[in-house]
Amino acid sequence: MIEEWVGDSIEKHGVGSLAELPKVPEPAVWDKVCAEAGNCLGKKCRFYNDCFWQAARRRMTAEMFSW
């Protein structure tokens, strides 16, 4: 379910928030996939370039400064 949601969110330019999920996952599952400022290593993370959350942040920043 979460993998499908990520794919759909990328195509629809979603932000990857819990509110966008069609069904709320079990808390243990969400804890493994959520990304927040407190648990994100940012550019130090080995998954940074492929990270959905970081990609959404980059898109948001680009859109903010493209006007």
PQR file of N, CA, C, O and H, with PARSE charges and radii, in Angstrom:
ATOM      1  N   MET A   1       0.816  -1.182   0.000 -0.4000 1.5000
ATOM      2  CA  MET A   1       0.000   0.000   0.000 -0.0000 2.0000
ATOM      3  C   MET A   1       0.866   1.254   0.000  0.5500 1.7000
ATOM      4  O   MET A   1       0.593   2.173  -0.772 -0.5500 1.4000
ATOM      5  N   ILE A   2       1.875   1.323   0.818 -0.4000 1.5000
ATOM      6  CA  ILE A   2       2.694   2.525   0.913 -0.0000 2.0000
ATOM      7  C   ILE A   2       3.514   2.720  -0.359  0.5500 1.7000
ATOM      8  O   ILE A   2       3.672   3.852  -0.817 -0.5500 1.4000
ATOM      9  H   ILE A   2       2.096   0.576   1.445  0.4000 1.0000
ATOM     10  N   GLU A   3       4.033   1.652  -0.934 -0.4000 1.5000
ATOM     11  CA  GLU A   3       4.802   1.779  -2.182 -0.0000 2.0000
ATOM     12  C   GLU A   3       3.923   2.332  -3.300  0.5500 1.7000
ATOM     13  O   GLU A   3       4.370   3.180  -4.073 -0.5500 1.4000
ATOM     14  H   GLU A   3       3.905   0.732  -0.562  0.4000 1.0000
ATOM     15  N   GLU A   4       2.691   1.868  -3.395 -0.4000 1.5000
ATOM     16  CA  GLU A   4       1.774   2.378  -4.414 -0.0000 2.0000
ATOM     17  C   GLU A   4       1.484   3.858  -4.162  0.5500 1.7000
ATOM     18  O   GLU A   4       1.448   4.659  -5.096 -0.5500 1.4000
ATOM     19  H   GLU A   4       2.328   1.179  -2.767  0.4000 1.0000
ATOM     20  N   TRP A   5       1.279   4.208  -2.903 -0.4000 1.5000
ATOM     21  CA  TRP A   5       0.991   5.593  -2.530 -0.0000 2.0000
ATOM     22  C   TRP A   5       2.150   6.513  -2.892  0.5500 1.7000
ATOM     23  O   TRP A   5       1.930   7.620  -3.383 -0.5500 1.4000
ATOM     24  H   TRP A   5       1.309   3.557  -2.144  0.4000 1.0000
ATOM     25  N   VAL A   6       3.370   6.071  -2.656 -0.4000 1.5000
ATOM     26  CA  VAL A   6       4.537   6.882  -3.006 -0.0000 2.0000
ATOM     27  C   VAL A   6       4.566   7.118  -4.513  0.5500 1.7000
ATOM     28  O   VAL A   6       4.776   8.245  -4.959 -0.5500 1.4000
ATOM     29  H   VAL A   6       3.549   5.171  -2.258  0.4000 1.0000
ATOM     30  N   GLY A   7       4.358   6.067  -5.293 -0.4000 1.5000
ATOM     31  CA  GLY A   7       4.331   6.211  -6.749 -0.0000 2.0000
ATOM     32  C   GLY A   7       3.250   7.176  -7.200  0.5500 1.7000
ATOM     33  O   GLY A   7       3.496   8.037  -8.046 -0.5500 1.4000
ATOM     34  H   GLY A   7       4.188   5.151  -4.930  0.4000 1.0000
ATOM     35  N   ASP A   8       2.055   7.039  -6.642 -0.4000 1.5000
ATOM     36  CA  ASP A   8       0.948   7.930  -6.992 -0.0000 2.0000
ATOM     37  C   ASP A   8       1.251   9.362  -6.561  0.5500 1.7000
ATOM     38  O   ASP A   8       0.963  10.305  -7.298 -0.5500 1.4000
ATOM     39  H   ASP A   8       1.855   6.340  -5.955  0.4000 1.0000
ATOM     40  N   SER A   9       1.828   9.529  -5.379 -0.4000 1.5000
ATOM     41  CA  SER A   9       2.129  10.866  -4.876 -0.0000 2.0000
ATOM     42  C   SER A   9       3.159  11.561  -5.756  0.5500 1.7000
ATOM     43  O   SER A   9       3.053  12.761  -6.010 -0.5500 1.4000
ATOM     44  H   SER A   9       2.062   8.763  -4.781  0.4000 1.0000
ATOM     45  N   ILE A  10       4.144  10.822  -6.217 -0.4000 1.5000
ATOM     46  CA  ILE A  10       5.164  11.411  -7.083 -0.0000 2.0000
ATOM     47  C   ILE A  10       4.516  11.893  -8.376  0.5500 1.7000
ATOM     48  O   ILE A  10       4.794  12.999  -8.838 -0.5500 1.4000
ATOM     49  H   ILE A  10       4.230   9.847  -6.011  0.4000 1.0000
ATOM     50  N   GLU A  11       3.657  11.068  -8.957 -0.4000 1.5000
ATOM     51  CA  GLU A  11       3.002  11.439 -10.208 -0.0000 2.0000
ATOM     52  C   GLU A  11       2.074  12.638 -10.036  0.5500 1.7000
ATOM     53  O   GLU A  11       1.958  13.468 -10.938 -0.5500 1.4000
ATOM     54  H   GLU A  11       3.431  10.169  -8.582  0.4000 1.0000
ATOM     55  N   LYS A  12       1.420  12.730  -8.895 -0.4000 1.5000
ATOM     56  CA  LYS A  12       0.439  13.799  -8.668 -0.0000 2.0000
ATOM     57  C   LYS A  12       1.047  14.989  -7.915  0.5500 1.7000
ATOM     58  O   LYS A  12       0.326  15.914  -7.539 -0.5500 1.4000
ATOM     59  H   LYS A  12       1.514  12.056  -8.163  0.4000 1.0000
ATOM     60  N   HIS A  13       2.337  14.972  -7.698 -0.4000 1.5000
ATOM     61  CA  HIS A  13       3.038  16.032  -6.971 -0.0000 2.0000
ATOM     62  C   HIS A  13       2.503  16.217  -5.561  0.5500 1.7000
ATOM     63  O   HIS A  13       2.361  17.340  -5.077 -0.5500 1.4000
ATOM     64  H   HIS A  13       2.922  14.220  -8.003  0.4000 1.0000
ATOM     65  N   GLY A  14       2.211  15.109  -4.917 -0.4000 1.5000
ATOM     66  CA  GLY A  14       1.782  15.159  -3.529 -0.0000 2.0000
ATOM     67  C   GLY A  14       2.975  15.465  -2.635  0.5500 1.7000
ATOM     68  O   GLY A  14       4.110  15.572  -3.099 -0.5500 1.4000
ATOM     69  H   GLY A  14       2.325  14.197  -5.310  0.4000 1.0000
ATOM     70  N   VAL A  15       2.700  15.598  -1.375 -0.4000 1.5000
ATOM     71  CA  VAL A  15       3.775  15.905  -0.438 -0.0000 2.0000
ATOM     72  C   VAL A  15       4.178  14.703   0.406  0.5500 1.7000
ATOM     73  O   VAL A  15       5.109  14.786   1.207 -0.5500 1.4000
ATOM     74  H   VAL A  15       1.778  15.511  -0.998  0.4000 1.0000
ATOM     75  N   GLY A  16       3.482  13.592   0.227 -0.4000 1.5000
ATOM     76  CA  GLY A  16       3.831  12.392   0.964 -0.0000 2.0000
ATOM     77  C   GLY A  16       3.354  12.393   2.402  0.5500 1.7000
ATOM     78  O   GLY A  16       3.931  11.716   3.252 -0.5500 1.4000
ATOM     79  H   GLY A  16       2.726  13.525  -0.424  0.4000 1.0000
ATOM     80  N   SER A  17       2.310  13.145   2.678 -0.4000 1.5000
ATOM     81  CA  SER A  17       1.827  13.211   4.057 -0.0000 2.0000
ATOM     82  C   SER A  17       0.895  12.044   4.370  0.5500 1.7000
ATOM     83  O   SER A  17       0.336  11.408   3.476 -0.5500 1.4000
ATOM     84  H   SER A  17       1.841  13.695   1.988  0.4000 1.0000
ATOM     85  N   LEU A  18       0.751  11.791   5.639 -0.4000 1.5000
ATOM     86  CA  LEU A  18      -0.124  10.719   6.108 -0.0000 2.0000
ATOM     87  C   LEU A  18      -1.555  10.961   5.631  0.5500 1.7000
ATOM     88  O   LEU A  18      -2.281  10.006   5.355 -0.5500 1.4000
ATOM     89  H   LEU A  18       1.205  12.308   6.365  0.4000 1.0000
ATOM     90  N   ALA A  19      -1.965  12.210   5.531 -0.4000 1.5000
ATOM     91  CA  ALA A  19      -3.323  12.549   5.108 -0.0000 2.0000
ATOM     92  C   ALA A  19      -3.606  12.116   3.671  0.5500 1.7000
ATOM     93  O   ALA A  19      -4.770  11.945   3.308 -0.5500 1.4000
ATOM     94  H   ALA A  19      -1.375  12.986   5.756  0.4000 1.0000
ATOM     95  N   GLU A  20      -2.573  11.935   2.843 -0.4000 1.5000
ATOM     96  CA  GLU A  20      -2.762  11.528   1.457 -0.0000 2.0000
ATOM     97  C   GLU A  20      -2.956  10.027   1.292  0.5500 1.7000
ATOM     98  O   GLU A  20      -3.349   9.572   0.217 -0.5500 1.4000
ATOM     99  H   GLU A  20      -1.627  12.074   3.138  0.4000 1.0000
ATOM    100  N   LEU A  21      -2.694   9.271   2.312 -0.4000 1.5000
ATOM    101  CA  LEU A  21      -2.860   7.818   2.222 -0.0000 2.0000
ATOM    102  C   LEU A  21      -4.342   7.454   2.148  0.5500 1.7000
ATOM    103  O   LEU A  21      -5.164   8.055   2.840 -0.5500 1.4000
ATOM    104  H   LEU A  21      -2.375   9.640   3.185  0.4000 1.0000
ATOM    105  N   PRO A  22      -4.682   6.480   1.317 -0.5600 1.5000
ATOM    106  CA  PRO A  22      -6.082   6.061   1.227  0.2800 2.0000
ATOM    107  C   PRO A  22      -6.552   5.339   2.493  0.5500 1.7000
ATOM    108  O   PRO A  22      -7.744   5.315   2.797 -0.5500 1.4000
ATOM    109  N   LYS A  23      -5.617   4.762   3.214 -0.4000 1.5000
ATOM    110  CA  LYS A  23      -5.927   4.039   4.448 -0.0000 2.0000
ATOM    111  C   LYS A  23      -4.761   4.270   5.400  0.5500 1.7000
ATOM    112  O   LYS A  23      -3.602   4.189   4.991 -0.5500 1.4000
ATOM    113  H   LYS A  23      -4.648   4.782   2.967  0.4000 1.0000
ATOM    114  N   VAL A  24      -5.052   4.554   6.652 -0.4000 1.5000
ATOM    115  CA  VAL A  24      -4.003   4.805   7.633 -0.0000 2.0000
ATOM    116  C   VAL A  24      -3.306   3.491   7.984  0.5500 1.7000
ATOM    117  O   VAL A  24      -3.964   2.529   8.382 -0.5500 1.4000
ATOM    118  H   VAL A  24      -5.992   4.620   6.984  0.4000 1.0000
ATOM    119  N   PRO A  25      -1.976   3.441   7.838 -0.5600 1.5000
ATOM    120  CA  PRO A  25      -1.256   2.202   8.157  0.2800 2.0000
ATOM    121  C   PRO A  25      -1.119   2.005   9.665  0.5500 1.7000
ATOM    122  O   PRO A  25      -1.367   2.916  10.455 -0.5500 1.4000
ATOM    123  N   GLU A  26      -0.730   0.828  10.028 -0.4000 1.5000
ATOM    124  CA  GLU A  26      -0.448   0.548  11.436 -0.0000 2.0000
ATOM    125  C   GLU A  26       0.660   1.485  11.906  0.5500 1.7000
ATOM    126  O   GLU A  26       1.560   1.796  11.125 -0.5500 1.4000
ATOM    127  H   GLU A  26      -0.528   0.088   9.386  0.4000 1.0000
ATOM    128  N   PRO A  27       0.623   1.944  13.150 -0.5600 1.5000
ATOM    129  CA  PRO A  27       1.659   2.854  13.655  0.2800 2.0000
ATOM    130  C   PRO A  27       3.083   2.312  13.479  0.5500 1.7000
ATOM    131  O   PRO A  27       4.001   3.077  13.180 -0.5500 1.4000
ATOM    132  N   ALA A  28       3.271   1.015  13.660 -0.4000 1.5000
ATOM    133  CA  ALA A  28       4.611   0.431  13.519 -0.0000 2.0000
ATOM    134  C   ALA A  28       5.120   0.567  12.085  0.5500 1.7000
ATOM    135  O   ALA A  28       6.318   0.750  11.869 -0.5500 1.4000
ATOM    136  H   ALA A  28       2.526   0.394  13.903  0.4000 1.0000
ATOM    137  N   VAL A  29       4.226   0.478  11.110 -0.4000 1.5000
ATOM    138  CA  VAL A  29       4.606   0.625   9.705 -0.0000 2.0000
ATOM    139  C   VAL A  29       4.935   2.083   9.423  0.5500 1.7000
ATOM    140  O   VAL A  29       5.965   2.379   8.818 -0.5500 1.4000
ATOM    141  H   VAL A  29       3.253   0.329  11.286  0.4000 1.0000
ATOM    142  N   TRP A  30       4.068   2.999   9.858 -0.4000 1.5000
ATOM    143  CA  TRP A  30       4.295   4.420   9.604 -0.0000 2.0000
ATOM    144  C   TRP A  30       5.600   4.887  10.255  0.5500 1.7000
ATOM    145  O   TRP A  30       6.314   5.709   9.680 -0.5500 1.4000
ATOM    146  H   TRP A  30       3.232   2.758  10.350  0.4000 1.0000
ATOM    147  N   ASP A  31       5.914   4.379  11.434 -0.4000 1.5000
ATOM    148  CA  ASP A  31       7.161   4.759  12.115 -0.0000 2.0000
ATOM    149  C   ASP A  31       8.388   4.408  11.284  0.5500 1.7000
ATOM    150  O   ASP A  31       9.410   5.086  11.377 -0.5500 1.4000
ATOM    151  H   ASP A  31       5.334   3.711  11.901  0.4000 1.0000
ATOM    152  N   LYS A  32       8.301   3.369  10.481 -0.4000 1.5000
ATOM    153  CA  LYS A  32       9.443   2.956   9.662 -0.0000 2.0000
ATOM    154  C   LYS A  32       9.608   3.795   8.397  0.5500 1.7000
ATOM    155  O   LYS A  32      10.708   3.868   7.850 -0.5500 1.4000
ATOM    156  H   LYS A  32       7.470   2.817  10.405  0.4000 1.0000
ATOM    157  N   VAL A  33       8.540   4.427   7.927 -0.4000 1.5000
ATOM    158  CA  VAL A  33       8.624   5.155   6.656 -0.0000 2.0000
ATOM    159  C   VAL A  33       8.476   6.668   6.786  0.5500 1.7000
ATOM    160  O   VAL A  33       8.721   7.391   5.820 -0.5500 1.4000
ATOM    161  H   VAL A  33       7.646   4.368   8.372  0.4000 1.0000
ATOM    162  N   CYS A  34       8.086   7.154   7.942 -0.4000 1.5000
ATOM    163  CA  CYS A  34       7.895   8.600   8.062 -0.0000 2.0000
ATOM    164  C   CYS A  34       9.244   9.307   8.164  0.5500 1.7000
ATOM    165  O   CYS A  34      10.231   8.739   8.632 -0.5500 1.4000
ATOM    166  H   CYS A  34       7.887   6.567   8.727  0.4000 1.0000
ATOM    167  N   ALA A  35       9.259  10.536   7.723 -0.4000 1.5000
ATOM    168  CA  ALA A  35      10.463  11.351   7.793 -0.0000 2.0000
ATOM    169  C   ALA A  35      10.082  12.710   8.360  0.5500 1.7000
ATOM    170  O   ALA A  35       9.194  13.384   7.838 -0.5500 1.4000
ATOM    171  H   ALA A  35       8.457  10.997   7.343  0.4000 1.0000
ATOM    172  N   GLU A  36      10.741  13.095   9.401 -0.4000 1.5000
ATOM    173  CA  GLU A  36      10.501  14.384  10.032 -0.0000 2.0000
ATOM    174  C   GLU A  36      11.850  14.999  10.347  0.5500 1.7000
ATOM    175  O   GLU A  36      12.868  14.307  10.363 -0.5500 1.4000
ATOM    176  H   GLU A  36      11.462  12.547   9.825  0.4000 1.0000
ATOM    177  N   ALA A  37      11.857  16.271  10.593 -0.4000 1.5000
ATOM    178  CA  ALA A  37      13.108  16.973  10.851 -0.0000 2.0000
ATOM    179  C   ALA A  37      13.933  16.306  11.954  0.5500 1.7000
ATOM    180  O   ALA A  37      15.162  16.287  11.884 -0.5500 1.4000
ATOM    181  H   ALA A  37      11.030  16.834  10.580  0.4000 1.0000
ATOM    182  N   GLY A  38      13.273  15.769  12.954 -0.4000 1.5000
ATOM    183  CA  GLY A  38      13.980  15.167  14.073 -0.0000 2.0000
ATOM    184  C   GLY A  38      14.636  13.832  13.782  0.5500 1.7000
ATOM    185  O   GLY A  38      15.560  13.435  14.491 -0.5500 1.4000
ATOM    186  H   GLY A  38      12.274  15.784  13.011  0.4000 1.0000
ATOM    187  N   ASN A  39      14.178  13.127  12.750 -0.4000 1.5000
ATOM    188  CA  ASN A  39      14.753  11.811  12.465 -0.0000 2.0000
ATOM    189  C   ASN A  39      15.357  11.718  11.069  0.5500 1.7000
ATOM    190  O   ASN A  39      15.610  10.618  10.577 -0.5500 1.4000
ATOM    191  H   ASN A  39      13.427  13.450  12.174  0.4000 1.0000
ATOM    192  N   CYS A  40      15.589  12.852  10.432 -0.4000 1.5000
ATOM    193  CA  CYS A  40      16.139  12.869   9.076 -0.0000 2.0000
ATOM    194  C   CYS A  40      17.591  13.340   9.112  0.5500 1.7000
ATOM    195  O   CYS A  40      17.906  14.353   9.735 -0.5500 1.4000
ATOM    196  H   CYS A  40      15.384  13.745  10.833  0.4000 1.0000
ATOM    197  N   LEU A  41      18.463  12.605   8.446 -0.4000 1.5000
ATOM    198  CA  LEU A  41      19.878  12.970   8.391 -0.0000 2.0000
ATOM    199  C   LEU A  41      20.186  13.950   7.249  0.5500 1.7000
ATOM    200  O   LEU A  41      21.305  14.449   7.128 -0.5500 1.4000
ATOM    201  H   LEU A  41      18.206  11.782   7.939  0.4000 1.0000
ATOM    202  N   GLY A  42      19.183  14.210   6.425 -0.4000 1.5000
ATOM    203  CA  GLY A  42      19.388  15.130   5.304 -0.0000 2.0000
ATOM    204  C   GLY A  42      20.446  14.608   4.344  0.5500 1.7000
ATOM    205  O   GLY A  42      20.448  13.426   4.000 -0.5500 1.4000
ATOM    206  H   GLY A  42      18.274  13.805   6.522  0.4000 1.0000
ATOM    207  N   LYS A  43      21.336  15.479   3.916 -0.4000 1.5000
ATOM    208  CA  LYS A  43      22.354  15.108   2.922 -0.0000 2.0000
ATOM    209  C   LYS A  43      23.351  14.079   3.440  0.5500 1.7000
ATOM    210  O   LYS A  43      24.097  13.494   2.655 -0.5500 1.4000
ATOM    211  H   LYS A  43      21.334  16.439   4.195  0.4000 1.0000
ATOM    212  N   LYS A  44      23.373  13.855   4.732 -0.4000 1.5000
ATOM    213  CA  LYS A  44      24.276  12.856   5.310 -0.0000 2.0000
ATOM    214  C   LYS A  44      23.736  11.434   5.152  0.5500 1.7000
ATOM    215  O   LYS A  44      24.463  10.462   5.357 -0.5500 1.4000
ATOM    216  H   LYS A  44      22.767  14.330   5.370  0.4000 1.0000
ATOM    217  N   CYS A  45      22.464  11.317   4.789 -0.4000 1.5000
ATOM    218  CA  CYS A  45      21.827  10.011   4.647 -0.0000 2.0000
ATOM    219  C   CYS A  45      22.218   9.369   3.317  0.5500 1.7000
ATOM    220  O   CYS A  45      22.279  10.050   2.293 -0.5500 1.4000
ATOM    221  H   CYS A  45      21.873  12.107   4.622  0.4000 1.0000
ATOM    222  N   ARG A  46      22.476   8.086   3.329 -0.4000 1.5000
ATOM    223  CA  ARG A  46      22.867   7.393   2.097 -0.0000 2.0000
ATOM    224  C   ARG A  46      21.717   7.292   1.107  0.5500 1.7000
ATOM    225  O   ARG A  46      21.946   7.008  -0.069 -0.5500 1.4000
ATOM    226  H   ARG A  46      22.427   7.533   4.160  0.4000 1.0000
ATOM    227  N   PHE A  47      20.496   7.518   1.551 -0.4000 1.5000
ATOM    228  CA  PHE A  47      19.324   7.458   0.674 -0.0000 2.0000
ATOM    229  C   PHE A  47      18.865   8.846   0.225  0.5500 1.7000
ATOM    230  O   PHE A  47      17.817   8.963  -0.409 -0.5500 1.4000
ATOM    231  H   PHE A  47      20.310   7.749   2.506  0.4000 1.0000
ATOM    232  N   TYR A  48      19.613   9.882   0.535 -0.4000 1.5000
ATOM    233  CA  TYR A  48      19.199  11.263   0.264 -0.0000 2.0000
ATOM    234  C   TYR A  48      18.752  11.479  -1.181  0.5500 1.7000
ATOM    235  O   TYR A  48      17.686  12.049  -1.415 -0.5500 1.4000
ATOM    236  H   TYR A  48      20.465   9.786   1.050  0.4000 1.0000
ATOM    237  N   ASN A  49      19.540  11.036  -2.140 -0.4000 1.5000
ATOM    238  CA  ASN A  49      19.218  11.284  -3.555 -0.0000 2.0000
ATOM    239  C   ASN A  49      17.948  10.581  -4.019  0.5500 1.7000
ATOM    240  O   ASN A  49      17.283  11.057  -4.939 -0.5500 1.4000
ATOM    241  H   ASN A  49      20.405  10.573  -1.950  0.4000 1.0000
ATOM    242  N   ASP A  50      17.607   9.466  -3.403 -0.4000 1.5000
ATOM    243  CA  ASP A  50      16.415   8.705  -3.788 -0.0000 2.0000
ATOM    244  C   ASP A  50      15.228   8.931  -2.843  0.5500 1.7000
ATOM    245  O   ASP A  50      14.176   8.315  -3.016 -0.5500 1.4000
ATOM    246  H   ASP A  50      18.147   9.080  -2.656  0.4000 1.0000
ATOM    247  N   CYS A  51      15.387   9.786  -1.872 -0.4000 1.5000
ATOM    248  CA  CYS A  51      14.374   9.972  -0.831 -0.0000 2.0000
ATOM    249  C   CYS A  51      13.174  10.772  -1.349  0.5500 1.7000
ATOM    250  O   CYS A  51      13.330  11.883  -1.855 -0.5500 1.4000
ATOM    251  H   CYS A  51      16.242  10.286  -1.731  0.4000 1.0000
ATOM    252  N   PHE A  52      11.987  10.197  -1.215 -0.4000 1.5000
ATOM    253  CA  PHE A  52      10.761  10.863  -1.651 -0.0000 2.0000
ATOM    254  C   PHE A  52      10.570  12.173  -0.899  0.5500 1.7000
ATOM    255  O   PHE A  52      10.237  13.193  -1.503 -0.5500 1.4000
ATOM    256  H   PHE A  52      11.861   9.294  -0.804  0.4000 1.0000
ATOM    257  N   TRP A  53      10.776  12.152   0.401 -0.4000 1.5000
ATOM    258  CA  TRP A  53      10.568  13.333   1.236 -0.0000 2.0000
ATOM    259  C   TRP A  53      11.509  14.456   0.825  0.5500 1.7000
ATOM    260  O   TRP A  53      11.091  15.607   0.702 -0.5500 1.4000
ATOM    261  H   TRP A  53      11.046  11.324   0.891  0.4000 1.0000
ATOM    262  N   GLN A  54      12.775  14.125   0.615 -0.4000 1.5000
ATOM    263  CA  GLN A  54      13.739  15.144   0.196 -0.0000 2.0000
ATOM    264  C   GLN A  54      13.409  15.661  -1.199  0.5500 1.7000
ATOM    265  O   GLN A  54      13.567  16.852  -1.468 -0.5500 1.4000
ATOM    266  H   GLN A  54      13.115  13.189   0.716  0.4000 1.0000
ATOM    267  N   ALA A  55      12.954  14.783  -2.090 -0.4000 1.5000
ATOM    268  CA  ALA A  55      12.570  15.216  -3.439 -0.0000 2.0000
ATOM    269  C   ALA A  55      11.389  16.181  -3.361  0.5500 1.7000
ATOM    270  O   ALA A  55      11.358  17.175  -4.086 -0.5500 1.4000
ATOM    271  H   ALA A  55      12.826  13.815  -1.872  0.4000 1.0000
ATOM    272  N   ALA A  56      10.428  15.904  -2.497 -0.4000 1.5000
ATOM    273  CA  ALA A  56       9.277  16.795  -2.323 -0.0000 2.0000
ATOM    274  C   ALA A  56       9.733  18.142  -1.779  0.5500 1.7000
ATOM    275  O   ALA A  56       9.231  19.184  -2.202 -0.5500 1.4000
ATOM    276  H   ALA A  56      10.454  15.096  -1.908  0.4000 1.0000
ATOM    277  N   ARG A  57      10.666  18.129  -0.859 -0.4000 1.5000
ATOM    278  CA  ARG A  57      11.200  19.392  -0.321 -0.0000 2.0000
ATOM    279  C   ARG A  57      11.923  20.184  -1.399  0.5500 1.7000
ATOM    280  O   ARG A  57      11.787  21.406  -1.472 -0.5500 1.4000
ATOM    281  H   ARG A  57      11.074  17.282  -0.516  0.4000 1.0000
ATOM    282  N   ARG A  58      12.695  19.491  -2.240 -0.4000 1.5000
ATOM    283  CA  ARG A  58      13.402  20.186  -3.324 -0.0000 2.0000
ATOM    284  C   ARG A  58      12.414  20.797  -4.310  0.5500 1.7000
ATOM    285  O   ARG A  58      12.615  21.917  -4.779 -0.5500 1.4000
ATOM    286  H   ARG A  58      12.806  18.499  -2.180  0.4000 1.0000
ATOM    287  N   ARG A  59      11.342  20.062  -4.627 -0.4000 1.5000
ATOM    288  CA  ARG A  59      10.316  20.607  -5.529 -0.0000 2.0000
ATOM    289  C   ARG A  59       9.654  21.835  -4.918  0.5500 1.7000
ATOM    290  O   ARG A  59       9.447  22.843  -5.593 -0.5500 1.4000
ATOM    291  H   ARG A  59      11.179  19.152  -4.246  0.4000 1.0000
ATOM    292  N   MET A  60       9.326  21.738  -3.633 -0.4000 1.5000
ATOM    293  CA  MET A  60       8.677  22.847  -2.947 -0.0000 2.0000
ATOM    294  C   MET A  60       9.578  24.081  -2.963  0.5500 1.7000
ATOM    295  O   MET A  60       9.111  25.187  -3.235 -0.5500 1.4000
ATOM    296  H   MET A  60       9.494  20.918  -3.084  0.4000 1.0000
ATOM    297  N   THR A  61      10.838  23.900  -2.680 -0.4000 1.5000
ATOM    298  CA  THR A  61      11.781  25.020  -2.674 -0.0000 2.0000
ATOM    299  C   THR A  61      11.909  25.620  -4.066  0.5500 1.7000
ATOM    300  O   THR A  61      11.919  26.842  -4.216 -0.5500 1.4000
ATOM    301  H   THR A  61      11.217  23.001  -2.459  0.4000 1.0000
ATOM    302  N   ALA A  62      12.005  24.781  -5.074 -0.4000 1.5000
ATOM    303  CA  ALA A  62      12.125  25.269  -6.447 -0.0000 2.0000
ATOM    304  C   ALA A  62      10.879  26.063  -6.850  0.5500 1.7000
ATOM    305  O   ALA A  62      10.990  27.097  -7.510 -0.5500 1.4000
ATOM    306  H   ALA A  62      11.997  23.789  -4.952  0.4000 1.0000
ATOM    307  N   GLU A  63       9.703  25.588  -6.459 -0.4000 1.5000
ATOM    308  CA  GLU A  63       8.468  26.281  -6.796 -0.0000 2.0000
ATOM    309  C   GLU A  63       8.361  27.620  -6.067  0.5500 1.7000
ATOM    310  O   GLU A  63       7.841  28.592  -6.614 -0.5500 1.4000
ATOM    311  H   GLU A  63       9.613  24.749  -5.923  0.4000 1.0000
ATOM    312  N   MET A  64       8.859  27.662  -4.829 -0.4000 1.5000
ATOM    313  CA  MET A  64       8.812  28.908  -4.059 -0.0000 2.0000
ATOM    314  C   MET A  64       9.654  29.995  -4.723  0.5500 1.7000
ATOM    315  O   MET A  64       9.297  31.173  -4.683 -0.5500 1.4000
ATOM    316  H   MET A  64       9.282  26.872  -4.385  0.4000 1.0000
ATOM    317  N   PHE A  65      10.750  29.606  -5.320 -0.4000 1.5000
ATOM    318  CA  PHE A  65      11.670  30.591  -5.891 -0.0000 2.0000
ATOM    319  C   PHE A  65      11.571  30.729  -7.399  0.5500 1.7000
ATOM    320  O   PHE A  65      12.381  31.423  -8.014 -0.5500 1.4000
ATOM    321  H   PHE A  65      11.040  28.650  -5.352  0.4000 1.0000
ATOM    322  N   SER A  66      10.582  30.072  -8.005 -0.4000 1.5000
ATOM    323  CA  SER A  66      10.461  30.137  -9.458 -0.0000 2.0000
ATOM    324  C   SER A  66       9.527  31.240  -9.940  0.5500 1.7000
ATOM    325  O   SER A  66       9.393  31.439 -11.147 -0.5500 1.4000
ATOM    326  H   SER A  66       9.924  29.508  -7.505  0.4000 1.0000
ATOM    327  N   TRP A  67       8.896  31.940  -9.055 -0.4000 1.5000
ATOM    328  CA  TRP A  67       7.980  32.988  -9.476 -0.0000 2.0000
ATOM    329  C   TRP A  67       8.756  34.225  -9.687  0.5500 1.7000
ATOM    330  O   TRP A  67       8.189  35.256 -10.050 -0.5500 1.4000
ATOM    331  H   TRP A  67       9.004  31.778  -8.075  0.4000 1.0000
TER
END
